[in-house]
């Protein structure tokens, strides 16, 4: 995998969504590196990308409450197991489940496997609460998709917290999800 700086020079094969993500970052003056790859549908594939990017690609989960009236985008380390009860307890909400592909498309303009903090640029009504596991904020870099799962970006964590989230008008809820010992 080749690490590129910034947006692709040839954008002919890129989607409008992907280009919109680059436009957003460029308008903010956020520097980023990019790797293009086959669709990353599993965390195992993302682990290879992590190594090439020298960043932790987040597991981005689109979640909803039992009633389907509250929506969350959870950013957490890809190697950390997710148990809904741990997050539900910290958010003080009823049982969480995965949100539908249709609702993800409506609110974040992306599809399962491509969820990203950058999707919040389409959530102008703040219908989606951003939730970030504290471990994500501890590293120098964070990785995410530009709304497609055939490219991955490396962003400075400081740019995420100081520029991107401010521009998105989304204040994250920071949680501490446990790591479980392997049995």
C-alpha positions in Angstrom: 0.0 0.0 0.0 1.2 3.5 -0.9 0.8 6.4 1.5 -0.2 9.6 -0.4 -0.4 13.1 1.0 -3.8 14.8 0.5 -6.5 14.2 -2.0 -6.0 12.1 -5.2 -4.7 13.9 -8.2 -7.0 11.9 -10.5 -10.5 12.2 -9.2 -12.3 10.6 -12.2 -13.1 7.4 -10.4 -13.9 8.9 -7.0 -17.4 9.3 -5.6 -19.0 12.6 -4.8 -19.1 11.5 -1.2 -15.3 10.9 -1.1 -14.5 14.2 -2.8 -16.8 16.0 -0.4 -14.8 14.6 2.5 -11.6 15.9 0.9 -13.2 19.3 0.2 -14.2 19.5 3.8 -10.8 18.7 5.2 -9.0 21.0 2.6 -11.3 23.9 3.5 -10.3 23.5 7.2 -6.6 23.4 6.3 -6.4 19.9 7.8 -3.4 17.9 6.5 -4.0 14.2 5.9 -2.4 11.2 4.4 -4.4 8.7 2.3 -4.1 5.0 1.4 -6.3 3.5 -1.3 -7.2 -0.2 -0.9 -9.7 -2.9 -1.6 -13.0 -2.5 0.3 -12.2 -2.7 4.1 -15.2 -4.7 5.4 -13.5 -6.3 8.4 -11.3 -5.1 11.2 -8.7 -7.7 10.0 -8.3 -5.8 6.8 -8.2 -2.6 8.7 -5.3 -3.9 10.8 -3.2 -4.1 7.6 -4.2 -0.5 6.8 -3.3 0.6 10.4 0.3 -0.6 9.9 0.6 1.2 6.5 -0.9 4.4 7.9 0.9 4.3 11.3 -2.4 5.2 12.9 -5.2 3.3 14.6 -8.2 3.0 12.3 -11.3 3.4 14.5 -14.1 1.0 14.6 -17.0 3.3 13.8 -20.4 2.0 14.9 -23.7 3.6 14.1 -26.0 2.8 17.0 -29.6 3.6 18.1 -31.6 3.2 21.2 -34.4 0.6 21.5 -37.0 3.1 20.3 -35.0 4.3 17.3 -35.3 7.9 18.4 -31.6 8.5 19.4 -28.6 7.8 17.2 -24.9 7.5 18.1 -21.7 7.3 16.2 -19.1 5.5 18.4 -15.4 5.8 17.6 -13.4 3.1 19.4 -10.1 1.2 18.9 -10.6 -1.6 16.4 -9.0 -4.1 18.6 -11.3 -3.4 21.6 -14.4 -5.6 21.9 -17.7 -3.8 21.9 -20.4 -4.8 24.4 -23.5 -2.7 24.2 -24.2 -2.9 28.0 -20.9 -1.1 28.7 -21.8 1.8 26.5 -25.5 1.9 27.4 -24.5 2.2 31.1 -22.2 5.2 30.4 -24.7 7.0 28.2 -27.6 6.3 30.6 -29.7 4.9 27.8 -31.8 1.8 27.2 -30.4 -1.1 25.2 -28.4 0.0 22.1 -28.4 -1.8 18.8 -27.0 -1.2 15.4 -28.8 1.5 13.4 -30.2 0.6 10.0 -28.4 1.1 6.8 -31.2 3.4 5.7 -30.9 5.6 8.7 -27.1 5.7 8.4 -27.5 6.8 4.8 -30.1 9.5 5.7 -28.1 11.0 8.6 -24.5 10.4 7.6 -24.7 10.0 3.9 -22.7 6.8 4.0 -23.1 3.0 4.1 -22.2 0.3 6.6 -18.5 -0.4 6.4 -17.8 3.2 5.5 -19.0 5.0 8.7 -16.8 7.8 9.7 -16.6 10.9 11.9 -16.6 12.8 8.5 -20.2 11.7 7.9 -21.2 14.2 10.6 -20.7 17.0 8.1 -24.1 15.9 6.7 -25.7 15.9 10.2 -26.6 19.5 10.3 -29.5 18.9 12.7 -27.2 17.1 15.2 -29.4 14.1 15.2 -26.3 11.8 15.8 -24.4 12.0 19.1 -20.7 11.5 18.6 -19.2 9.1 21.3 -15.4 8.6 21.4 -13.6 6.0 23.5 -10.9 7.8 25.4 -8.2 5.5 24.0 -8.8 7.0 20.5 -7.9 10.5 21.8 -4.7 9.2 23.4 -2.8 8.7 20.2 -1.1 11.2 17.9 -3.0 10.1 14.9 -6.5 8.8 14.2 -7.6 6.9 11.1 -10.9 7.0 9.3 -12.6 6.5 6.0 -13.5 9.4 3.7 -17.1 8.1 3.5 -16.0 5.2 1.3 -14.3 2.0 2.5 -11.8 1.9 -0.4 -9.6 4.7 1.1 -8.4 5.4 4.6 -7.1 8.7 6.0 -4.6 9.5 8.7 -5.4 12.7 10.6 -3.7 14.3 13.6 -5.8 13.7 16.7 -5.3 17.4 17.6 -6.9 18.4 14.2 -9.8 16.1 14.9 -10.5 17.7 18.3 -9.5 21.3 17.6 -10.6 21.8 14.0 -12.8 19.0 12.6 -15.2 18.6 15.5 -15.6 22.3 16.0 -16.5 22.7 12.3 -18.9 19.9 12.6 -20.6 21.5 15.6 -20.6 18.1 17.4 -19.3 17.9 20.9 -18.3 14.3 21.7 -19.2 12.4 24.7 -16.0 10.7 25.9 -16.4 7.2 27.4 -14.1 4.6 28.8 -15.0 1.2 27.4 -13.3 -1.7 29.1 -10.8 -4.1 27.7 -11.6 -7.7 28.6 -9.0 -10.2 29.4 -8.9 -13.0 26.9 -10.0 -16.3 28.3 
